Amino acid sequence: MIFIRKAEARGHANHGWLNTYHTFSFANYFDREYMGFRSLRVINEDRVSPSNGFGTHGHRDMEIITYVLEGALEHKDSGGNSAVLYPGEVQHMSTGTGIMHSEYNHSKSEEVHFLQIWLLPNSRGLKPTYNQRSFDIEKNSGKLNLVVAKDGRNDALKINQDADLFAGSLKQGDRFSYSFDAERYGWVQVARGEVDIQVDTDEKLSLKAGDGVALSEVQEVSISTQSNGEILLFDLA
């Protein structure tokens, strides 16, 4: 079974310094039909103007993943972590019992464009943790790169949830496939460009940046492009 969440149907708010789209209900955007998918709770696509950002604020009991598409995002938190996140790098923060942090556009002249993703943890009240790693997604185009995993295998960032996250960059003619185990669910988010998705033996679907696809009772998904594209693929319990 496949369901497409079109980019233009997402929640949207433009605050001047922040232009944001919400795949699921978030902040002032509420739609009871889109409260999340399995443990996946938030996919926000944010564009923040130069030298602006989110001041210090708190989170708890959430697994937060940040994936920068363009520009540079500066992070500071109450755990003493301070870093700048660039394209090709992935950040994971387990907020657990509570953490305060800020996120700002590191540039004084260029916009930062990123995806922020929240998943529910498998337990509440965990000790907060922070990790960041480079995965050279663009260099490894044409393949799925495991960036976040429930067991931290293959140097992926470890998450407190039964979920794996893959990132893939495709150039013209590239194609890759992914097989799901029985009773697993998938979500594919198109981060950039245009891609074609084929589920099992169904007809091929053409998707663009911002589109998302929920997958259930699916054995295999194939993703290709005739131009350029970038996707995130979630394997969920």
Residue frames as qw, qx, qy, qz and C-alpha x, y, z in Angstrom:
[[0.000, 0.889, 0.458, 0.000, 0.00, 0.00, 0.00],
 [0.444, 0.050, 0.034, 0.894, 1.31, 3.44, -0.92],
 [0.025, -0.903, -0.422, 0.077, 0.09, 6.92, 0.00],
 [0.486, 0.336, 0.049, 0.805, 1.57, 10.15, -1.37],
 [0.232, -0.815, -0.304, 0.435, 1.80, 13.31, 0.74],
 [0.509, 0.653, 0.212, 0.519, 2.21, 16.06, -1.86],
 [0.442, -0.019, -0.204, 0.873, 4.53, 18.97, -1.17],
 [0.113, -0.339, -0.163, -0.919, 1.89, 21.61, -1.85],
 [0.616, -0.534, -0.476, -0.330, -0.55, 20.01, 0.63],
 [0.581, -0.156, -0.536, 0.592, 1.83, 20.46, 3.60],
 [0.269, -0.892, -0.293, 0.213, 1.33, 23.02, 6.31],
 [0.540, 0.409, 0.044, 0.734, 3.15, 26.28, 5.59],
 [0.274, -0.912, -0.206, 0.223, 4.19, 29.40, 7.47],
 [0.557, 0.461, -0.025, 0.690, 6.39, 32.30, 6.38],
 [0.450, -0.791, -0.270, 0.315, 7.68, 34.40, 9.26],
 [0.184, 0.962, -0.200, -0.005, 10.02, 36.49, 7.14],
 [0.114, -0.691, 0.713, -0.030, 13.22, 35.12, 8.65],
 [0.344, -0.096, 0.933, -0.050, 11.81, 31.58, 8.50],
 [0.663, 0.216, -0.321, -0.641, 9.99, 29.92, 5.60],
 [0.238, -0.216, 0.923, -0.211, 8.78, 26.51, 6.80],
 [0.698, 0.018, -0.458, -0.551, 6.74, 23.56, 5.53],
 [0.445, -0.268, 0.745, -0.417, 5.30, 20.86, 7.79],
 [0.373, 0.037, -0.860, -0.347, 4.65, 17.34, 6.50],
 [0.423, -0.453, -0.779, 0.095, 2.82, 16.54, 9.76],
 [0.315, -0.882, -0.263, -0.232, 0.95, 18.66, 12.30],
 [0.622, -0.079, -0.255, 0.736, 3.33, 21.07, 14.00],
 [0.119, -0.112, -0.173, 0.971, 3.12, 24.34, 15.94],
 [0.396, 0.329, 0.239, -0.823, 0.11, 26.30, 14.63],
 [0.537, 0.217, -0.593, -0.559, -0.54, 23.81, 11.81],
 [0.443, -0.066, 0.822, -0.353, -2.94, 21.04, 12.82],
 [0.675, 0.173, -0.443, -0.564, -4.48, 18.32, 10.69],
 [0.717, -0.291, 0.545, -0.323, -5.75, 15.25, 12.53],
 [0.935, 0.348, 0.028, -0.068, -5.16, 13.19, 9.36],
 [0.669, 0.523, -0.321, 0.418, -1.43, 14.00, 9.50],
 [0.560, -0.792, 0.180, -0.161, -0.20, 13.54, 13.06],
 [0.243, -0.603, 0.753, 0.099, 2.77, 11.39, 12.04],
 [0.855, 0.249, -0.377, -0.254, 3.51, 7.96, 10.60],
 [0.852, -0.113, -0.436, 0.266, 4.48, 5.14, 12.96],
 [0.585, -0.549, -0.212, 0.558, 7.24, 6.59, 15.21],
 [0.347, 0.202, 0.224, 0.888, 7.90, 9.39, 12.72],
 [0.089, -0.722, -0.558, 0.399, 6.35, 12.54, 14.18],
 [0.096, 0.898, 0.005, -0.429, 7.83, 15.58, 12.40],
 [0.627, 0.152, 0.371, 0.668, 9.38, 16.39, 9.03],
 [0.065, 0.924, 0.156, -0.343, 9.89, 20.14, 8.71],
 [0.642, 0.354, 0.219, 0.644, 11.56, 21.74, 5.72],
 [0.241, -0.884, -0.170, 0.363, 13.04, 25.04, 6.91],
 [0.539, 0.494, 0.064, 0.679, 14.73, 27.94, 5.16],
 [0.420, -0.793, -0.228, 0.378, 16.29, 30.48, 7.52],
 [0.364, 0.891, -0.028, 0.269, 17.62, 33.85, 6.38],
 [0.585, 0.367, -0.410, 0.596, 21.21, 34.96, 7.13],
 [0.133, 0.265, -0.533, 0.793, 22.15, 35.52, 10.80],
 [0.629, -0.273, 0.084, -0.723, 18.69, 34.46, 11.98],
 [0.443, 0.060, -0.894, 0.027, 17.47, 31.36, 13.74],
 [0.683, -0.542, -0.433, -0.230, 15.78, 29.70, 16.68],
 [0.124, -0.674, 0.483, -0.545, 16.76, 31.13, 20.06],
 [0.085, 0.186, -0.920, 0.333, 17.37, 28.92, 23.07],
 [0.739, -0.150, -0.043, -0.655, 14.41, 26.63, 23.68],
 [0.378, -0.324, 0.834, -0.237, 13.78, 23.25, 25.24],
 [0.747, 0.098, -0.505, -0.421, 12.86, 19.72, 24.14],
 [0.392, -0.337, 0.803, -0.296, 12.37, 16.44, 25.95],
 [0.626, 0.122, 0.756, -0.144, 11.56, 12.82, 25.10],
 [0.687, 0.691, 0.071, -0.214, 12.18, 13.15, 21.37],
 [0.693, -0.125, 0.456, 0.543, 14.75, 11.83, 18.89],
 [0.295, 0.894, 0.044, -0.335, 15.70, 14.80, 16.66],
 [0.699, 0.050, 0.448, 0.556, 17.59, 14.45, 13.37],
 [0.188, 0.868, -0.023, -0.460, 18.82, 17.45, 11.36],
 [0.697, 0.182, 0.521, 0.459, 19.85, 17.17, 7.71],
 [0.035, 0.738, -0.085, -0.669, 21.25, 20.25, 5.97],
 [0.709, 0.535, 0.423, 0.178, 20.67, 20.63, 2.23],
 [0.451, 0.636, 0.038, 0.624, 22.30, 24.03, 1.63],
 [0.156, -0.826, 0.171, -0.514, 24.21, 26.48, 3.76],
 [0.441, 0.141, -0.725, 0.510, 25.41, 26.00, 7.34],
 [0.580, -0.663, -0.278, -0.384, 23.49, 25.60, 10.59],
 [0.180, 0.432, -0.632, 0.618, 25.05, 26.54, 13.93],
 [0.734, -0.456, -0.465, -0.192, 24.04, 24.50, 17.00],
 [0.089, 0.384, -0.643, 0.656, 24.59, 25.09, 20.73],
 [0.689, -0.444, -0.484, -0.307, 23.01, 23.21, 23.63],
 [0.511, -0.733, 0.250, -0.373, 22.95, 22.98, 27.41],
 [0.972, -0.173, 0.076, 0.142, 25.05, 19.82, 27.28],
 [0.384, -0.701, 0.375, 0.469, 28.03, 21.89, 26.20],
 [0.627, 0.229, 0.601, 0.439, 27.86, 20.90, 22.54],
 [0.201, 0.812, -0.044, -0.546, 28.65, 23.55, 19.93],
 [0.516, -0.013, 0.708, 0.482, 28.99, 22.76, 16.23],
 [0.403, 0.510, -0.189, -0.736, 28.23, 23.89, 12.69],
 [0.660, 0.199, 0.724, -0.001, 26.37, 21.47, 10.43],
 [0.189, 0.500, -0.467, -0.704, 27.03, 21.45, 6.68],
 [0.844, 0.291, -0.152, -0.425, 25.53, 19.50, 3.74],
 [0.686, 0.312, -0.653, 0.071, 26.58, 15.85, 3.89],
 [0.106, 0.173, -0.773, 0.601, 26.56, 15.87, 7.68],
 [0.572, -0.487, -0.547, -0.369, 23.79, 14.47, 9.89],
 [0.074, -0.347, 0.570, -0.741, 23.04, 15.48, 13.46],
 [0.598, -0.414, -0.659, -0.192, 21.17, 13.39, 16.02],
 [0.093, -0.342, 0.503, -0.789, 20.03, 14.66, 19.39],
 [0.492, -0.417, -0.763, -0.039, 18.21, 12.52, 21.94],
 [0.145, -0.601, 0.117, -0.777, 16.50, 15.04, 24.19],
 [0.515, -0.154, -0.793, 0.286, 15.46, 12.55, 26.88],
 [0.348, -0.594, -0.576, 0.441, 14.97, 14.17, 30.30],
 [0.085, 0.963, 0.227, -0.116, 15.36, 17.59, 28.73],
 [0.594, -0.097, 0.199, 0.774, 17.81, 19.75, 26.85],
 [0.162, 0.894, 0.133, -0.395, 18.00, 23.42, 25.87],
 [0.591, -0.012, 0.465, 0.659, 19.45, 24.36, 22.50],
 [0.275, 0.774, 0.017, -0.570, 19.60, 27.04, 19.81],
 [0.653, 0.234, 0.565, 0.446, 19.92, 26.83, 16.02],
 [0.123, 0.838, -0.017, -0.531, 21.09, 29.72, 13.86],
 [0.738, 0.645, 0.051, 0.193, 22.08, 30.32, 10.28],
 [0.710, -0.406, 0.105, 0.565, 25.87, 30.41, 10.50],
 [0.455, 0.282, 0.346, 0.771, 26.16, 32.66, 7.43],
 [0.005, -0.578, -0.237, 0.781, 25.70, 36.42, 7.30],
 [0.221, 0.416, -0.389, -0.791, 24.97, 36.35, 3.56],
 [0.393, 0.063, -0.801, -0.447, 23.40, 33.02, 2.54],
 [0.774, -0.240, 0.024, -0.585, 20.20, 31.20, 3.45],
 [0.101, -0.245, 0.957, -0.118, 20.36, 27.83, 5.22],
 [0.754, 0.036, -0.285, -0.591, 17.99, 25.11, 3.98],
 [0.049, 0.252, -0.938, 0.231, 17.50, 21.99, 6.08],
 [0.691, -0.311, -0.526, -0.386, 15.15, 19.21, 7.14],
 [0.174, -0.338, 0.722, -0.578, 14.42, 18.65, 10.80],
 [0.679, -0.122, -0.654, -0.310, 12.95, 15.29, 11.73],
 [0.390, -0.381, 0.605, -0.580, 11.50, 14.11, 15.03],
 [0.643, -0.087, -0.735, -0.199, 10.82, 10.52, 16.03],
 [0.704, -0.586, 0.102, -0.388, 9.26, 9.28, 19.23],
 [0.064, 0.520, -0.830, 0.191, 11.78, 7.42, 21.43],
 [0.652, -0.126, -0.733, -0.148, 11.32, 3.84, 22.55],
 [0.535, -0.475, -0.574, 0.398, 11.59, 4.96, 26.20],
 [0.090, -0.915, -0.090, -0.383, 10.94, 8.16, 28.09],
 [0.540, -0.824, 0.171, -0.028, 13.33, 9.81, 30.50],
 [0.893, 0.165, -0.015, 0.419, 16.55, 8.80, 28.74],
 [0.449, -0.602, 0.105, 0.651, 19.85, 10.60, 29.26],
 [0.444, 0.866, 0.002, -0.229, 20.24, 13.37, 26.61],
 [0.686, -0.191, 0.463, 0.529, 22.90, 12.69, 23.97],
 [0.377, 0.850, -0.086, -0.357, 24.31, 14.52, 20.94],
 [0.646, -0.152, 0.586, 0.465, 26.17, 13.23, 17.89],
 [0.455, 0.803, -0.072, -0.379, 27.10, 14.58, 14.46],
 [0.641, -0.196, 0.637, 0.382, 28.81, 12.84, 11.55],
 [0.340, 0.585, -0.383, -0.629, 29.75, 13.40, 7.91],
 [0.760, 0.134, 0.633, -0.060, 28.54, 10.80, 5.41],
 [0.071, -0.368, 0.605, 0.702, 29.62, 12.25, 2.02],
 [0.600, 0.447, 0.594, -0.295, 26.15, 11.67, 0.56],
 [0.495, 0.784, -0.125, -0.352, 26.96, 13.52, -2.67],
 [0.035, 0.597, -0.780, -0.185, 30.25, 11.68, -3.15],
 [0.256, -0.006, 0.965, -0.050, 28.47, 8.34, -2.69],
 [0.568, 0.301, -0.024, -0.765, 25.73, 9.16, -5.20],
 [0.647, 0.201, -0.619, -0.398, 23.79, 6.26, -6.65],
 [0.509, -0.097, -0.830, 0.207, 23.61, 4.33, -3.38],
 [0.552, -0.736, -0.223, -0.323, 21.69, 4.38, -0.13],
 [0.327, 0.387, -0.589, 0.630, 23.80, 5.53, 2.81],
 [0.594, -0.583, -0.551, 0.060, 22.77, 4.36, 6.28],
 [0.150, 0.574, -0.229, 0.772, 23.01, 7.51, 8.43],
 [0.434, -0.361, 0.470, -0.678, 20.90, 6.69, 11.50],
 [0.634, -0.017, -0.752, -0.179, 20.21, 3.21, 12.88],
 [0.742, -0.571, -0.083, -0.342, 18.62, 1.60, 15.91],
 [0.913, -0.320, 0.019, 0.254, 21.85, -0.29, 16.64],
 [0.116, -0.900, 0.312, 0.281, 24.36, 2.26, 15.32],
 [0.833, 0.011, 0.456, 0.313, 25.77, -0.29, 12.87],
 [0.625, 0.450, 0.310, 0.558, 28.14, 0.61, 10.04],
 [0.333, -0.089, -0.119, 0.931, 29.11, 3.88, 11.76],
 [0.178, -0.635, -0.464, -0.591, 25.56, 5.23, 11.60],
 [0.179, -0.346, 0.403, -0.828, 24.31, 7.51, 14.37],
 [0.221, -0.236, -0.934, 0.151, 22.49, 5.44, 17.01],
 [0.387, -0.326, -0.105, -0.856, 18.86, 6.28, 17.70],
 [0.201, 0.005, 0.835, -0.513, 16.61, 5.24, 20.59],
 [0.702, 0.332, 0.196, -0.598, 13.90, 3.80, 18.34],
 [0.644, 0.074, 0.728, 0.225, 13.43, 0.79, 16.07],
 [0.488, 0.847, 0.147, -0.154, 14.07, 2.85, 12.96],
 [0.621, -0.142, 0.377, 0.672, 16.74, 3.11, 10.28],
 [0.301, 0.886, 0.089, -0.341, 17.29, 6.17, 8.10],
 [0.676, 0.072, 0.442, 0.586, 19.04, 6.09, 4.72],
 [0.182, 0.820, -0.042, -0.542, 20.06, 9.07, 2.58],
 [0.677, 0.159, 0.573, 0.433, 20.63, 8.82, -1.14],
 [0.161, 0.706, -0.182, -0.666, 21.77, 11.24, -3.83],
 [0.707, 0.320, 0.599, 0.194, 20.99, 10.33, -7.44],
 [0.041, 0.515, -0.381, -0.767, 22.30, 11.63, -10.74],
 [0.681, 0.393, -0.201, -0.585, 20.79, 11.07, -14.16],
 [0.720, 0.261, -0.618, -0.179, 20.32, 7.36, -14.78],
 [0.011, 0.281, -0.838, 0.467, 21.06, 6.30, -11.18],
 [0.756, -0.276, -0.335, -0.491, 18.80, 3.69, -9.58],
 [0.099, 0.238, -0.884, 0.390, 18.68, 1.85, -6.29],
 [0.671, -0.350, -0.508, -0.412, 16.27, -0.52, -4.57],
 [0.151, -0.335, 0.701, -0.612, 15.43, -1.31, -0.95],
 [0.573, -0.232, -0.749, -0.237, 13.69, -4.39, 0.44],
 [0.437, -0.465, 0.336, -0.692, 11.56, -4.26, 3.59],
 [0.088, 0.016, -0.973, 0.214, 11.26, -7.14, 6.03],
 [0.340, -0.516, -0.726, -0.300, 7.78, -8.41, 6.85],
 [0.398, -0.785, -0.462, 0.112, 5.72, -6.15, 9.12],
 [0.391, -0.336, -0.005, 0.857, 7.99, -3.14, 8.50],
 [0.261, 0.885, 0.374, -0.090, 6.88, 0.25, 7.21],
 [0.557, 0.044, 0.202, 0.804, 8.57, 2.84, 5.04],
 [0.131, 0.928, 0.218, -0.273, 8.54, 6.54, 4.41],
 [0.609, 0.177, 0.270, 0.724, 10.38, 8.16, 1.48],
 [0.012, -0.899, -0.177, 0.401, 10.92, 11.93, 1.59],
 [0.633, 0.530, 0.187, 0.532, 12.12, 13.68, -1.56],
 [0.431, -0.646, -0.111, 0.620, 14.63, 16.26, -0.34],
 [0.048, 0.638, -0.298, -0.708, 15.70, 17.71, -3.70],
 [0.107, 0.269, -0.747, -0.598, 15.02, 17.37, -7.41],
 [0.797, 0.120, -0.059, -0.589, 12.72, 14.83, -8.99],
 [0.152, -0.274, 0.949, 0.008, 12.65, 11.05, -8.62],
 [0.721, -0.017, -0.454, -0.524, 10.63, 8.10, -9.89],
 [0.348, -0.273, 0.797, -0.411, 9.43, 5.54, -7.35],
 [0.695, 0.021, -0.575, -0.431, 8.15, 2.06, -8.12],
 [0.495, -0.331, 0.646, -0.478, 6.70, -0.11, -5.35],
 [0.663, 0.056, 0.745, -0.048, 6.79, -3.88, -5.96],
 [0.374, 0.213, 0.716, 0.550, 5.28, -4.29, -9.44],
 [0.173, 0.817, 0.453, -0.313, 3.07, -1.20, -9.37],
 [0.469, 0.772, 0.186, 0.387, 3.23, 1.62, -11.89],
 [0.532, -0.012, -0.169, 0.830, 6.13, 4.05, -11.53],
 [0.127, -0.919, -0.366, 0.068, 5.28, 7.34, -9.79],
 [0.458, 0.451, -0.067, 0.763, 7.03, 10.66, -10.44],
 [0.453, -0.795, -0.339, 0.219, 7.69, 12.80, -7.35],
 [0.324, 0.724, -0.111, 0.600, 9.29, 16.17, -6.71],
 [0.298, 0.173, -0.551, 0.761, 11.05, 17.90, -3.83],
 [0.349, -0.172, 0.338, -0.857, 8.86, 18.09, -0.73],
 [0.808, -0.075, -0.348, -0.470, 6.74, 15.06, -1.64],
 [0.276, -0.361, 0.835, -0.310, 6.58, 12.19, 0.85],
 [0.707, 0.032, -0.576, -0.410, 5.42, 8.60, 0.42],
 [0.574, -0.342, 0.612, -0.424, 4.07, 6.29, 3.15],
 [0.562, 0.249, -0.746, -0.256, 4.63, 2.58, 2.50],
 [0.580, -0.240, 0.648, -0.431, 2.94, -0.35, 4.21],
 [0.843, 0.159, 0.507, -0.089, 2.72, -4.03, 3.24],
 [0.529, 0.792, -0.279, -0.119, 5.47, -3.36, 0.71],
 [0.943, -0.122, 0.136, 0.279, 8.30, -5.75, -0.15],
 [0.599, -0.083, 0.242, 0.759, 10.54, -3.55, -2.30],
 [0.210, 0.929, 0.160, -0.260, 10.80, 0.03, -3.46],
 [0.669, 0.152, 0.288, 0.668, 12.91, 1.14, -6.43],
 [0.016, -0.913, -0.112, 0.393, 14.01, 4.75, -6.85],
 [0.619, 0.175, 0.379, 0.665, 15.49, 6.30, -9.98],
 [0.066, 0.817, 0.122, -0.560, 15.84, 9.69, -11.68],
 [0.654, 0.558, 0.323, 0.395, 16.21, 11.17, -15.13],
 [0.141, 0.882, -0.115, 0.434, 17.78, 14.35, -13.77],
 [0.298, 0.280, -0.673, 0.616, 19.07, 14.77, -10.20],
 [0.634, -0.580, -0.249, -0.447, 17.47, 14.00, -6.88],
 [0.158, 0.297, -0.758, 0.558, 18.06, 13.39, -3.19],
 [0.694, -0.412, -0.388, -0.445, 15.89, 11.30, -0.88],
 [0.221, -0.360, 0.756, -0.500, 15.59, 10.13, 2.71],
 [0.704, -0.112, -0.613, -0.341, 14.23, 6.62, 3.25],
 [0.410, -0.403, 0.587, -0.569, 12.93, 5.50, 6.66],
 [0.581, -0.070, -0.803, -0.114, 12.56, 1.82, 7.65],
 [0.354, -0.378, 0.363, -0.775, 10.14, 1.83, 10.60],
 [0.001, -0.095, -0.967, 0.236, 8.67, -0.70, 13.01]]
